[in-house]
Every structure is written in structure tokens, then in C-alpha cells.
Amino acid sequence: MNARLAVALAAFAFGIAHAADKSSVAKDDRKFMEDAARAGLAEVDAAKMAKGKAESQSVKDFARRMEEDHAKANEELRQLAAAKGVSLPNDVDRVHKRKADELRNHDSAQFDREYMKQQVSDHKHVVAQFDREAKHGHDADVKQWAAGKLPALREHLQMAQAAGKGIAKESPSAPHQPKADSSGSMVK
């Protein structure tokens, strides 16, 4: 009886250990998927905030595109992760929460500039991550997914850079100051 109990307990323990590690995805690929999920969630959250808070129509249009594209990519990633047995986070990390809090505290015009600045920075970082995964990842499906997202992410980066430049032209950081002419009177 004790031998049967020991065998049953060993089988149970093996089953638990096997269930906990049901994914054969390499640690680096799993980390990429988790980071991509957090970044994607942050993109959707920031885009929703921008659609409601932005002053510029170009920023609102950009945000709408970010929400649509990243929501679709997030769902694709969630399906890939489920097929691979990888659990993805359901919320953003501290860094993304801090960035969202910073954005929330800006007025509309300042919000537009800061949102676009963050979008350029975030997309540069994400493009580098996805490029690295596409080239050096271990799991063929994860590599293929990352490579497939790169063209859209590069387009997002270009869009963010263009919109950011447009915002800078629309609302310069320093207000116009009148200049004195040679007669001493002020000229606008």
C-alpha cells in the first residue's frame, strides 16, 4: 500500500510540474512575448487617453490608428501565447503606468507634444525589440509574428515622428515675443 501511495504521489507531483511548464518556448522568447504584451496594452491605453484629451486632430487620428492596430496585434499575440502555453500579463508595468500618469497631468497642448514624444521613443524601442526577436528568436512562430509586425511598427514610428514635427510647428514651445526696432518701439 505504501508503494502504491508513493507512486501515486510521484505521478501527481510529476503532473503538477509538467503542467506548470507546459510551454516549450525559450525564456528569451517568452520574455519578448510578455514585454510585447505590456507594450501593446500600454499603447491601447495611451491611445484611448489621447483620443479624449488631445487638442490636435492629427494626434487624435494617430491615436485612433494606434488603438486599432495595437488592439489587433494584442489579440494575435494572445492567441499565439495561448497556443504556446505562455501566460501573458493583463496589465502594464510600472514604467508604462508612470508614463500614463505623466500624460494625464498635462493640459491639451502640452499633452499633444508629450504624447507624440513618448510615441516616438516607445516605437523606437519596440522596433528594436521586434527586430531583435525576428532575427535572433528561438521559436519559429514567435519570430515570424515579430517579423510580420515590423512593417506596421516602422510605419507607426514614421507617423509619430511626422505628427510630432507637426505639433511642434503648430504650437512652438516659446511664445512669440515682440522685438524692439532701431527706433525703440516694439514690433510684432
Secondary structure, 3 states (H helix, E strand, C coil): CHHHHHHHHHHHHHHHHHHHCCCCCCHHHHHHHHHHHHHHHHHHHHHHHHHHHCCCHHHHHHHHHHHHHHHHHHHHHHHHHHHHCCCCCCCCCHHHHHHHHHHHCCCHHHHHHHHHHHHHHHHHHHHHHHHHHHHHCCCHHHHHHHHHHHHHHHHHHHHHHHHHHHHHHHCCCCCCCCEECCCCCEEC
